[in-house]
Amino acid sequence: MKPFLLSKLLLSLLIGLLLLRSDALQAVRASGTRVQATPSVEVRWNAPTADRVAPPSSATPHAPPAASTAPSSTDPFASVYIVTSRDTWQGIRGLAREAVAEHDSTGQPLVIAETRADRLGAISDHVHVNERRCGGYFAFPTRAQAETFVQADRAKQAMAKSMLAGYTLDNHDTVNRWLPQVQEQRLYATIRHLSGYRNRYFASTHGRTSAEWIRDHWQSLAAGREDVTTELFTACANCGTQPSVILTIRGSDLPHEVVVLGAHLDSINGSNPYDPEQHAPGADDDASGIATLTETLRIALADGWQPRRTVKFMGYAAEEVGLRGSHAIAQSFRAGGVNVVSVLQVDMTNYKSGAVTDMKLISDYSNTELKAFFVTLFDTYLAPRGLTRGSVACGYACSDHASWTHAGYPAAMMFEAGDPNGSFRYIHTPYDTLATMGESAQHSVKFAQFALAYLGETAKTRGKVTGGPAQVLAMP
């Protein structure tokens, strides 16, 4: 009898397991997961992500990553349509499907493909780990919007567009007065504050709170000047809860010519990209860029500087998930006929290790004359300080300057030195902290000096506004 009872018990257990598996499959189907094979594309929605970098032996993140949970306000299985280069597409074929070949206005081979919202982190991770760069794609909620984006591309025009004749080096007094005023401890304090948020992810409450703090901090630097305004730019349909931040200094005699300085304010953890409580301090990527803009703004406003051209400092939302914030702003400006005459992008400014140059000019997807102007600025103001420069190709859609280039505006970017193997290896991880950058913001000092030179020589100086120095918002 015992063998019979044992066999009966095993059979019952087997039937129970089969029923449980059937229930689980039905739950997956009910959740909306869609797996649709396409003859020309290999589809593996559950492909593994790229290998993560090992944590540094001497660094401990501020807090362990939280358990993964999808935000209730968005659907992790929602379709997202990305525009990327054909080369990048070859590496992410298992994470996207229904690819359609396209070209931008320069002839660059592109691909429009469908993926899922929760796969964007893995796509970004592939670009970082395998292509050793950031970004790599634009993201849209519908295929029609992605197709319209490609058809409206003005990159060829933007790269060849002539700069204004007034872009000469004739504002030495202003720039030379500013450069020695850059303070490493102020840059450090801003990076520390921003990297102290759990994350600055575009779909989290932290993403909005940190953006509001940047708005308030920048506003405090203006000390009530009537020609300075701040705003939260919310006209981005796919930027989640996160607004972009724009501070405007109105130009005096050339107010309709606009100079832009931008950096992105969001952060992401590539290992846990869809969790609103992910641990993503983003100290280098890109708290360092926001800190660079903040110190540049502080010095100019404390000096009582009044520009001839209108200047806009921008903190872009949702860069890490497809350049969404900068794209929305650039398209809004294009539709409104705003005359943007020059754009500087600062994305990662605080890492250098080994025998490398101090700064790298991004050589592709940028305006030709503006790049030459950047070289002249560097050689005039930074080279005499013993700094060195190089150049590097960044690839398609690697940072927010690509949004401006696509919209037909002249844009260019200076990038951090990195190390002999490339850029900072701990971006998009819990270890992108000041601790892994030597508890220093010294390398961002040179970028603030470059941004000041750019600001002074593009917007020019009309005069000074009377009054005391700009206030500084306390940073706990």
Rosetta blueprint (number, residue, H / E / L):
1 M L
2 K H
3 P H
4 F H
5 L H
6 L H
7 S H
8 K H
9 L H
10 L H
11 L H
12 S H
13 L H
14 L H
15 I H
16 G H
17 L H
18 L H
19 L H
20 L H
21 R H
22 S H
23 D H
24 A H
25 L H
26 Q H
27 A H
28 V H
29 R H
30 A H
31 S L
32 G L
33 T L
34 R L
35 V L
36 Q L
37 A L
38 T E
39 P L
40 S L
41 V E
42 E L
43 V L
44 R L
45 W L
46 N L
47 A L
48 P L
49 T L
50 A L
51 D L
52 R L
53 V L
54 A L
55 P L
56 P L
57 S L
58 S L
59 A L
60 T L
61 P L
62 H L
63 A L
64 P L
65 P L
66 A L
67 A L
68 S L
69 T L
70 A L
71 P L
72 S L
73 S L
74 T L
75 D L
76 P L
77 F L
78 A L
79 S E
80 V E
81 Y E
82 I E
83 V E
84 T E
85 S E
86 R H
87 D H
88 T H
89 W H
90 Q H
91 G H
92 I L
93 R H
94 G H
95 L H
96 A L
97 R E
98 E E
99 A E
100 V E
101 A E
102 E E
103 H E
104 D L
105 S L
106 T L
107 G L
108 Q L
109 P E
110 L E
111 V E
112 I E
113 A E
114 E E
115 T E
116 R E
117 A H
118 D H
119 R H
120 L H
121 G H
122 A H
123 I H
124 S H
125 D H
126 H H
127 V H
128 H H
129 V H
130 N H
131 E H
132 R L
133 R L
134 C L
135 G L
136 G L
137 Y E
138 F E
139 A E
140 F E
141 P L
142 T L
143 R H
144 A H
145 Q H
146 A H
147 E H
148 T H
149 F H
150 V H
151 Q H
152 A L
153 D L
154 R L
155 A H
156 K H
157 Q H
158 A H
159 M H
160 A H
161 K L
162 S L
163 M L
164 L L
165 A L
166 G L
167 Y L
168 T L
169 L L
170 D L
171 N L
172 H H
173 D H
174 T H
175 V H
176 N H
177 R H
178 W H
179 L H
180 P H
181 Q H
182 V L
183 Q L
184 E H
185 Q H
186 R H
187 L H
188 Y H
189 A H
190 T H
191 I H
192 R H
193 H H
194 L H
195 S H
196 G L
197 Y L
198 R L
199 N L
200 R L
201 Y L
202 F L
203 A L
204 S L
205 T H
206 H H
207 G H
208 R H
209 T H
210 S H
211 A H
212 E H
213 W H
214 I H
215 R H
216 D H
217 H H
218 W H
219 Q H
220 S H
221 L H
222 A L
223 A L
224 G L
225 R L
226 E L
227 D L
228 V E
229 T E
230 T E
231 E E
232 L E
233 F E
234 T L
235 A L
236 C L
237 A L
238 N L
239 C L
240 G L
241 T L
242 Q L
243 P L
244 S E
245 V E
246 I E
247 L E
248 T E
249 I E
250 R L
251 G L
252 S L
253 D L
254 L E
255 P E
256 H E
257 E E
258 V E
259 V E
260 V E
261 L E
262 G E
263 A E
264 H E
265 L L
266 D L
267 S L
268 I L
269 N L
270 G L
271 S L
272 N L
273 P L
274 Y L
275 D L
276 P L
277 E L
278 Q L
279 H L
280 A L
281 P L
282 G L
283 A H
284 D H
285 D H
286 D H
287 A H
288 S H
289 G H
290 I H
291 A H
292 T H
293 L H
294 T H
295 E H
296 T H
297 L H
298 R H
299 I H
300 A H
301 L H
302 A H
303 D L
304 G L
305 W E
306 Q E
307 P E
308 R L
309 R E
310 T E
311 V E
312 K E
313 F E
314 M E
315 G E
316 Y E
317 A L
318 A L
319 E H
320 E H
321 V H
322 G L
323 L L
324 R H
325 G H
326 S H
327 H H
328 A H
329 I H
330 A H
331 Q H
332 S H
333 F H
334 R H
335 A H
336 G L
337 G L
338 V L
339 N E
340 V E
341 V E
342 S E
343 V E
344 L E
345 Q E
346 V E
347 D L
348 M L
349 T L
350 N L
351 Y L
352 K E
353 S L
354 G L
355 A L
356 V L
357 T L
358 D L
359 M E
360 K E
361 L E
362 I E
363 S L
364 D L
365 Y L
366 S L
367 N L
368 T H
369 E H
370 L H
371 K H
372 A H
373 F H
374 F H
375 V H
376 T H
377 L H
378 F H
379 D H
380 T H
381 Y H
382 L H
383 A H
384 P H
385 R H
386 G L
387 L L
388 T L
389 R E
390 G E
391 S E
392 V E
393 A L
394 C L
395 G L
396 Y L
397 A L
398 C L
399 S L
400 D L
401 H H
402 A H
403 S H
404 W H
405 T H
406 H H
407 A L
408 G L
409 Y L
410 P L
411 A E
412 A E
413 M E
414 M E
415 F E
416 E E
417 A L
418 G E
419 D E
420 P L
421 N L
422 G E
423 S L
424 F L
425 R L
426 Y L
427 I L
428 H L
429 T L
430 P L
431 Y L
432 D L
433 T L
434 L L
435 A H
436 T H
437 M H
438 G L
439 E L
440 S L
441 A L
442 Q H
443 H H
444 S H
445 V H
446 K H
447 F H
448 A H
449 Q H
450 F H
451 A H
452 L H
453 A H
454 Y H
455 L H
456 G H
457 E H
458 T H
459 A H
460 K L
461 T E
462 R E
463 G E
464 K E
465 V L
466 T L
467 G L
468 G L
469 P L
470 A L
471 Q L
472 V L
473 L L
474 A L
475 M L
476 P L
